[in-house]
Amino acid sequence: MHHSTLVFPAVPVSFSGQSLISHAGVSVVTGFMDALGFGRLCQDRLGQFVPSGARHRPGRLVGSLAAMLAAGGEHACDLDILRSSPGVIGQLPSNATVSRFFERTVVNPELFSYGFETLTRELRTRAWNAAGNANPALIATAADPLIIDIDATLVTSHSDKENAAGTYKGGYGFAPFIASVDYGTGKGSGEILAAVLRPGNAGANSAEDHIRVFHTAVAQLPDGFYGATGTLAGQKVLVRTDSAGASRKFLWHLHSLGVQFSTSYTLPFGKAHMIDWISNKQHWQPALD
């Protein structure tokens, strides 16, 4: 049986001055998935979990859930928010079909986990490769590393949402940790690699949270940042934080991985004379060969 490699319909765009459909922006996500060959990859990695004659293939099942999450959904039943736009999203699988798909994965969770892991790795590699010469894996070196900025930010939430809490600035909401890429001048404004949601009263200088968001971020990097054994090429990465990241536990963790780092640190008043030492070039040593 022949199955199209495209998961979602191609949507023409015209400026009519009218707002015709909801969630039209999701078509950007679906178009990108199709451009990466999402449907064929899902069929190759997860096809054994769908009956051969089934109408909805793995690409449609998993892709529909991804589109639903992009549209703000949280559960499989939230696919209903996209059913009103079949011309944009296509015919979506029923909630029962999605449920049966995941019931089949429970029979062999190791196989599903391996298939999904290789699927995401290949998609990530294809997405980075689509950047062409802008792919940081092709240009990052120890002397000119990829810069990852890690910082916490406050997000105000006036309602009593789950995990919302009072912040140190007297507000109420969340304090997510964000890791973003800085590609440098003329190379684009960068992008978010990881965002770890935390309650508003979470500490900004938590070493454990810094470590967690760091590993979540570098897991998104292309294969060129990893060796043949899967070890991170730490010398090709520079992590920047403010003084909240200047904890011994976090910095030693980066050091153990060979990752470069740059962080601010407030000197005690009694150590102010150290500034004079810093200005004295005879105390400097080269950091790189």
C-alpha positions, 0 to 999 in steps of 0.5 A: 500500500502506498502512503504519502510521505507528507503528513500535513496538507500544503496550505496556500497563504493569501492576504485577504484582510480577514481572519478565517481560521484559528491556529493558522500559525500551526501550519508553520510547525507542520510545514517544517515537519514535512520539510524534514521528512517527518512522516517517513522517519516516523514510519521507519522508526515506529511503523511496527506499532501501527497495523499495516492497513491503518489509515493513520500512520505513525507520522500522522499520530505523533505529528498531530500530537506535536501540532496540538502541543504547539497550539497550547494543548496539554493532553491527547484529548486536546486534539479537539482544538484543531479539528475545526481546521481540517484544511490546515491540519488535515484529518486528525486521528480520533482520541481512541486511535491515539490511545490504541497507538500508545497501548501498543507501545506498552507491549514493548516499551524498550523498542518504542523508547529506542525508536523514538530516541533515534527519531528525535536524534535524526530530526534534530540533525536534519533541522541543524543541517537545514541551517547550512553554513549557519550550523554551529557544529560546523564552525564551533571550535575551542577558540570560537565556541558556541555560547550558551547563556543560562539565566532565570527569569520571572513570569507573572501569573495573576491566577493561582495556577499549578506551581505558581508561587510568590517571587523574591520581587514581591510578585506571583508566578513562575521562575523558569530557567532558560538556556539560549544560544548566542550566535554572535553579531551577524549570525542571527539572534540565537534561539531557545535550547531549553526552558525548565519551568519552576515555581516563583519561589525557586532560587536563582542560584540553585546549582542543581537547576543550573546543571539540569537546564544545561544538560537539557540544552546540550541534548538539543545540539547536533551530533557534531558536538559529540564524539563517537562514544556520545561524549560531549565535546565540551571545549566547543561550548562556552556557558555564560551565567550571571553571579547566580551561576557562580556556585562551586558545584555547577562550575566544577560540573562544567569543568569536569565535562571540559566545558568552558564557562564565563560568570560574574562574581562579586568580590567581598569588600575586603578583597578589593585589592584583587582588582589591582592584581587583575589589572597587572598583566604579569599575573596573567596566564594563557587560558588556551594553547 
